Amino acid sequence: MILGITFLFLTQAKPSKPPVIVFADAETRKIVEQSKRAFAGFKSGVLSITNGNERKVYALSGSAIAAKQMGAQWVYGNKSLLLQCKKGLFKGNMGPYNVNAWLGRVGANAEILPIQLFAKKNPIDAVIPLGARVKKVGALQVGGVWVDLVEANSATIRVSMGIRRDNHLLASLSAVNKDRDGKTLFSSERTIHWSGLNQAPAPTAFQLGAGKAAKSIKLLK
């Protein structure tokens, strides 16, 4: 099941006149805009996402994305998914936003951030709720790097972001989804690590199922 921050990505339908996002001050706006520019310039690299006790590793190039995570190993490119799980090796054609649905079928916890990057969509535009009030709430050091803590609040979602000062990418991301009475429906929290930014990952990262025949993904149940 995809919860928390993924829910936020999937439910931000854009009305004809979207509510205005309000920044508390110029410093907060600058931090967010720097992050948007950094993600817009992202071309390739490796990122890991830790959610609870699970760590997922993604290698991204301009034409493909590969991942190793609990329950599955997969490669996606040229609108084709190659998926290896305990049920075998499967292959099928699809758009990038259909990948997570197939991961869910094999019990692999999906992430939307790497899919957004591969699809050339800016994650910052997706994680800040429409009509939110955005403010900086602090800063801390993580592994020797300063991270600005930014919070975006709307009527039903509170998103907290840790934005690195060195590369302006996300170091952490969490979301609390609330009902109209302010009661928490569910929450999600992730830490994110980046390496090899704008460097091509090793070709071996995209090699999967060598010498094996893949079954049609339509047979995966």
C-alpha positions in Angstrom: 0.0 0.0 0.0 1.2 3.5 -0.8 0.6 5.8 2.0 1.6 9.2 3.4 3.7 11.3 1.1 2.8 9.1 -1.9 -0.9 9.9 -1.2 0.0 13.6 -1.3 1.6 13.2 -4.8 -1.4 11.4 -6.2 -4.1 13.7 -4.8 -2.9 17.1 -5.9 -5.4 17.7 -8.7 -5.0 21.1 -10.1 -8.1 23.3 -10.2 -8.6 26.0 -12.9 -7.6 28.6 -10.4 -5.1 26.9 -7.9 -5.0 28.4 -4.4 -2.0 30.6 -3.8 1.0 29.1 -1.9 2.0 31.6 0.8 5.6 31.8 2.0 6.3 33.1 5.5 9.3 35.2 4.4 11.9 35.7 1.6 14.3 33.3 3.2 11.8 30.4 3.0 10.9 31.2 -0.6 14.6 31.3 -1.5 15.2 27.8 0.1 12.3 26.3 -1.8 13.2 28.0 -5.1 16.8 26.7 -4.8 15.5 23.2 -4.3 13.2 23.5 -7.3 16.1 24.6 -9.5 18.3 21.8 -8.1 15.7 19.1 -9.0 15.1 20.7 -12.4 18.8 20.3 -13.1 19.0 16.7 -11.9 20.1 14.4 -14.7 21.4 11.2 -13.1 22.7 9.7 -9.9 21.9 7.2 -7.1 19.5 7.8 -4.3 18.5 5.7 -1.3 15.2 6.1 0.6 14.9 4.8 4.1 11.3 4.2 5.4 11.2 2.5 8.7 13.5 -0.5 8.6 13.5 -0.7 4.8 16.2 0.9 2.6 15.5 1.2 -1.2 18.2 2.1 -3.7 17.6 3.7 -7.0 20.0 4.3 -9.9 18.7 6.9 -12.4 20.1 7.8 -15.8 18.5 9.9 -18.5 16.9 6.9 -20.1 16.4 4.3 -17.4 15.8 3.7 -13.7 16.8 0.6 -11.7 15.9 -0.3 -8.1 16.7 -2.8 -5.4 14.2 -3.0 -2.6 12.5 -5.5 -0.3 10.4 -7.9 -2.4 11.6 -6.8 -5.8 14.4 -5.8 -8.1 13.5 -3.9 -11.3 14.5 -1.8 -14.3 12.4 0.6 -16.2 13.2 2.3 -19.5 11.8 2.8 -23.0 8.3 2.4 -21.5 9.1 -1.2 -20.5 9.3 -2.7 -17.0 11.5 -5.7 -16.1 10.6 -7.0 -12.7 12.1 -9.8 -10.7 10.4 -11.1 -7.6 9.9 -14.4 -5.8 7.4 -15.3 -8.4 9.9 -15.0 -11.2 11.0 -12.6 -13.9 8.3 -10.5 -15.7 8.3 -7.9 -18.4 5.7 -5.5 -19.8 5.1 -2.2 -21.5 3.6 0.7 -19.5 4.0 4.3 -18.6 6.2 5.3 -15.6 3.3 6.0 -13.3 2.1 2.4 -13.7 5.3 0.9 -12.3 4.3 1.4 -8.6 1.0 -0.4 -9.1 2.9 -3.6 -10.3 5.3 -3.3 -7.4 2.3 -3.2 -5.1 1.2 -6.5 -6.6 4.4 -8.3 -5.4 4.3 -6.6 -1.9 7.1 -4.2 -2.7 6.6 -0.8 -1.0 6.6 1.8 -3.7 8.1 5.3 -3.8 6.9 8.2 -6.0 10.0 10.4 -5.7 12.2 8.4 -8.1 9.4 8.0 -10.6 8.8 11.8 -10.5 12.5 12.4 -11.3 12.5 9.9 -14.1 9.3 11.4 -15.6 11.0 14.9 -15.5 8.5 16.2 -13.0 9.7 18.5 -10.2 9.1 16.8 -6.8 8.9 20.1 -5.0 5.9 21.2 -7.0 4.2 18.0 -6.0 5.0 17.8 -2.3 3.9 21.4 -1.4 0.1 21.2 -1.0 -2.0 23.7 -3.0 -3.0 26.6 -0.8 -0.3 25.8 1.8 1.4 28.2 4.1 5.2 27.5 3.9 7.7 28.4 6.6 11.2 27.6 7.8 11.0 26.0 11.2 14.7 25.4 11.9 18.0 24.0 10.7 20.3 21.1 11.8 23.5 19.3 10.7 23.2 15.9 9.2 26.5 14.2 8.5 28.3 17.5 8.5 25.9 19.1 6.1 23.4 21.9 7.2 19.8 21.1 6.4 17.0 23.7 6.5 13.7 22.4 7.9 10.7 23.7 6.0 7.1 23.0 6.8 4.1 23.4 4.4 0.7 23.4 6.0 -2.7 23.1 4.3 -6.2 22.2 5.7 -5.7 18.5 5.3 -1.9 17.9 4.9 1.2 18.9 6.7 4.5 18.3 4.9 7.9 18.6 6.5 11.0 18.8 4.3 14.7 18.8 5.1 16.5 20.6 2.3 20.3 20.3 2.1 22.3 23.5 1.8 25.1 21.9 -0.3 23.1 20.5 -3.2 19.6 21.8 -2.3 18.0 18.4 -2.6 15.7 16.7 -0.1 17.4 15.0 2.9 14.1 14.1 4.5 10.4 14.1 3.8 7.4 13.4 5.9 3.7 14.0 5.7 0.7 13.9 8.0 -2.7 13.6 6.3 -5.6 15.0 8.4 -9.3 15.0 8.0 -11.3 18.2 8.1 -11.5 18.1 11.9 -7.7 18.0 12.1 -7.6 14.3 13.1 -4.6 12.4 11.8 -5.6 9.8 9.2 -2.1 8.5 8.5 1.5 9.7 8.4 4.7 8.8 6.6 8.4 9.6 7.1 11.5 9.1 4.9 15.2 9.9 4.9 16.9 10.4 1.6 20.6 10.1 0.6 22.2 11.1 -2.7 25.4 10.1 -4.4 27.0 10.4 -7.8 24.9 13.4 -8.7 24.8 14.0 -12.5 27.2 11.1 -13.1 26.1 8.1 -15.0 25.5 5.0 -12.8 27.5 1.9 -13.5 25.9 0.0 -16.5 25.7 -3.1 -14.3 23.0 -1.3 -12.2 20.6 -1.7 -15.2 21.4 -5.4 -15.9 18.7 -7.8 -14.6 17.8 -11.3 -15.5 20.7 -11.9 -17.9 20.1 -15.2 -19.8 16.7 -15.6 -18.4 13.4 -15.5 -20.3 10.9 -13.1 -18.9 7.2 -13.9 -18.7 4.5 -11.4 -19.6 3.8 -9.2 -16.7 0.1 -9.8 -17.4 0.7 -13.2 -15.8 1.7 -11.7 -12.6 -1.0 -12.1 -10.0 
